[in-house]
Amino acid sequence: MTSKGHEMAPRSITPIQQMVSSCSGAILTSLLVTPLDVVKIRLQAQKNQLLKGRCFLYCNGLMDHLCVCENGNSKVWYKAPGHFNGTLDAFVKIIRHEGIKALWSGLPPTLVMAVPATMIYFTCYDQLCAAMKVRLGDHADKAPLFAGAIARVGSVTMISPLELIRTKLQSQKQSYRELSACIRSAVEAGGWLSLWRGWGPTLLRDVPFSAMYWYNYERGKAWMCDRYGTTEPTFAITFLSGAASGSVSCQGFLPRLIKVAPACAIMISTYEFGKTFFHKYNTRLVTQLQPGNS
């Protein structure tokens, strides 16, 4: 049994409003999840000091970033590791000795990549899903599966060159003039496709997750709406559906699951809240513009 409210046409909001909603979700998710990963990296560095040229993976739940250390202290992303006796102790000591801003030391490069990628991804998903539900007819429940996969391919394809540029800026500390020369030489040597190096492995990791995530999310949301007798999903329903779907779809060990599940929950519930806000705003605006309404 499925909720009729979720078989209807998508809410009457514009793509720009969808982008604003997804942008808000990306920023909020990054703000809330980044401190968890900063602490995780500091705890890892305490056990295994990161030497020059070594890499570590930074993940805020939305995106993964491969970062290169300049030296043992890695001035690029975080200060010299202290002695921590666990996660809570790390939070307290980082705030006490380095200031609360240190918990968001990886935020700027995260936002540079996460915001445009998320805007493209979520907006494309909604547009594709709405179109596919019409075309698939009796099989409309499969639309999230295909729309999620295609939207992820599109966002990864558009963002890959930016990720390459960000990695070169961070790892080689090049000026923008040097970077442009480096990109030109890479294009001359390997063609324009060299800007999408790493595109294939990224798709193999992200596309299955996206397809499973959106399919499970839409099914879970519809089931919870039916269970609680509502045609409009509440914030709690979208939050729990996002967390559950992220947990089921996540491919990895427990530490990754702990980050991905809350990040998915925060992102999707904020996005849905934004769409609901704009839907109500548009409805109210249309009502006011109708003849006979003052």
Buried (B, 14 or more C-beta within 10 A) or exposed (E): EBBEBBEEEBBEBEEEBBBBBBBBBBBBBBBBBBBBBBBBBBBBBBEEBBEEEEEBEBBBBBBBBEBBBBEBBBEBBBBEBBEBEEEEBBBEBBBEEBEEEBBBBBBEBBBBBBBBBBBBBBBBBBBBBBEBBEEEEEEBBEBBBBBBBBBBBBBBBBBBBBBBBBBBBBBEEBEEEEBEEBBEEBEEEEEEEBBBBEBEEBBEBBBBBBBBBBBBBBBBBBBBBBEEEEEEBBEEBBBBBBBBBBBBBBEEEEEBBBBBBBBBBBBBBBBBBBBBBBBEEBEEEEEEEEEEEE
